[in-house]
Amino acid sequence: MKIATWNINSLTVRLPQVLDWLAANPVDVLCLQELKLSDDKFPLQALADAGYQSAVFGQKTYNGVAILSRSPARNIVKNIVGFTDEQSRVIAATIDMPAGELRVVNGYFVNGQAPGSEKFEYKMRWLTGLRDWLRDELAAHPHLVLLGDFNITFDDRDSYDPVALHETIHHTSEERQHFQALIDLGLTDAFRMFDQPEKSYSWWDYREMAFRRNRGLRIDHILVSEALKTQVASCVIDKLPRKNERPSDHAPVVVEFKTL
């Protein structure tokens, strides 16, 4: 079984790329972020024709998340329970697999703009709310995957220039402490379970030929619960879609499980 996450940065613009990628990479679950469209504009039929059912939490122009799955999704929750938020950033669903149920939590984490800003303070509150809710989710759903665009580098290996970018957005101690707090709930970074090439990133700015120069960040993550950890077979970043014409600035990240 394979599960993937991809910040698509406008599904309206990049639906053909998503369909092409799914045809070449028929994953069981694909979690999308930054849909940038309302629910009524979501291409349900096009994705159904490709073999995927969709759980959607959209928003006009900004944000928006979706879980595409080959098996039906149920017990769908939108946004963080107990945290009031006007933005469409989180969707969770239970998907029945041959070996049992799997809880998938897909998040488009707050960017935060800059340390000290109001948006950064919102990010800190949002991350606290996420952690508190996930504690309950893990208690109810031992087989859980948290994935998406975290907008945080876990450590300096996830940044093309950790010295120059020290304590800037995505690199601050506060953000990384929140990331570690998620790990401390009993989650594991699937990508770091394996030897990976140096300078492995999932996001590159559109400017200054950042992708060509590999000046990127690893901010798209897949965390797995303790009960799933032994089933993880691989976790990779697929950089190929970043070479498309008019690509998203993010690349898909894919985790494969052995027997789910």
Order of alpha helices (4+ residues) and beta strands (2+ residues): beta-alpha-beta-alpha-beta-beta-beta-beta-beta-alpha-beta-alpha-beta-beta-beta-beta-alpha-beta-beta
